[in-house]
Amino acid sequence: MKLLYTVNSPYARKVRIVAIEKHIDVTLQEVVLTDPDCPVKNHNPLGKVPVLILNDGDSLYDSRVIVEYLDFHTPVARLISQDHSAKIKVRRWEALADGVCDAAVSVMLEQRKPEERQSQANIDKQMEKVTRGLEVLNLDIFKKKWCVNETFGLADIALGCALGYIDFRFKDMNWQDKYPNLAKHYSVLVKRPSFKQTMLVG
Ligand SMILES: N[C@@H](CCC(=O)N[C@@H](CS)C(=O)NCC(=O)O)C(=O)O
């Protein structure tokens, strides 16, 4: 199996952490999305990372499908509960964490445009999604050791990747002071080797 990824994609990081936690051997191929020869579009018509290329040449996307595939691939260290109601809770945490990343990525892309073409209204709208999302995640994690069923799992990984991305892109927003429950959870997650090995860089 080969994973096409970029080092600073929070979605690709989620997949890499899942593979590490489950001890699944995945060959990593870093790509540059702006490169005209970037192979991603040959495997995902949407042109987005992560993409998992299976040994038979078939490809899987997006990150939510890939993590489900990997979790089923081996029963070692289950990250998504088999119980339906717990699984729905896990997927909801993931949806909100990924949604915070979607909004944060939109802000970053808007801010990269030449200043005269930037839309402050769009930046504000996307930042509101980030802050509303973080507020709800902060309330939901209150007094919990792990997100779902008192067990480390995909919900914690998705949350950790979203917080890592916010920390990486918006250092000066002081999210750790504003959302202390999230800060506490993050401080536990970043001690795991899977998080340490996949720190965002740049
Ligand atoms: N929902 C997708 C989001 C993937 C995504 O947006 N990836 C970004 C990198 S962080 C990307 O490839 N962007 C390139 C583009 O949109 O053309 C997932 O969970 O995999």
The ligand as a Tripos MOL2 file, in Angstrom:
@<TRIPOS>MOLECULE
LIG
   20    19     1     0     0
SMALL
NO_CHARGES

@<TRIPOS>ATOM
      1 N1        -12.1540   15.6900    2.9500 N.3       1 LIG1
      2 C1        -10.8320   15.4580    2.4380 C.3       1 LIG1
      3 C2        -10.0490   16.7480    2.4510 C.3       1 LIG1
      4 C3         -8.7240   16.6010    1.7110 C.3       1 LIG1
      5 C4         -8.0940   17.9520    1.3890 C.2       1 LIG1
      6 O1         -8.7630   18.9970    1.3380 O.2       1 LIG1
      7 N2         -6.7650   17.9460    1.1750 N.am      1 LIG1
      8 C5         -6.0810   19.1520    0.7970 C.3       1 LIG1
      9 C6         -4.7040   19.2130    1.4640 C.3       1 LIG1
     10 S1         -4.8140   19.6030    3.1690 S.3       1 LIG1
     11 C7         -5.8210   19.1060   -0.6930 C.2       1 LIG1
     12 O2         -5.4030   18.0900   -1.2120 O.2       1 LIG1
     13 N3         -6.0640   20.2170   -1.3990 N.am      1 LIG1
     14 C8         -5.8210   20.3190   -2.8060 C.3       1 LIG1
     15 C9         -6.9980   20.8450   -3.5510 C.2       1 LIG1
     16 O3         -8.0560   21.1120   -2.9480 O.co2     1 LIG1
     17 O4         -6.8840   20.9780   -4.7730 O.co2     1 LIG1
     18 C10       -10.1480   14.3660    3.2870 C.2       1 LIG1
     19 O5        -10.5830   14.1650    4.4230 O.co2     1 LIG1
     20 O6         -9.2400   13.6840    2.7970 O.co2     1 LIG1
@<TRIPOS>BOND
     1     1     2 1
     2     2     3 1
     3     2    18 1
     4     3     4 1
     5     4     5 1
     6     5     6 2
     7     5     7 1
     8     7     8 1
     9     8     9 1
    10     8    11 1
    11     9    10 1
    12    11    12 2
    13    11    13 1
    14    13    14 1
    15    14    15 1
    16    15    16 2
    17    15    17 1
    18    18    19 2
    19    18    20 1
@<TRIPOS>SUBSTRUCTURE
     1 LIG1         1 GROUP 0 **** ****
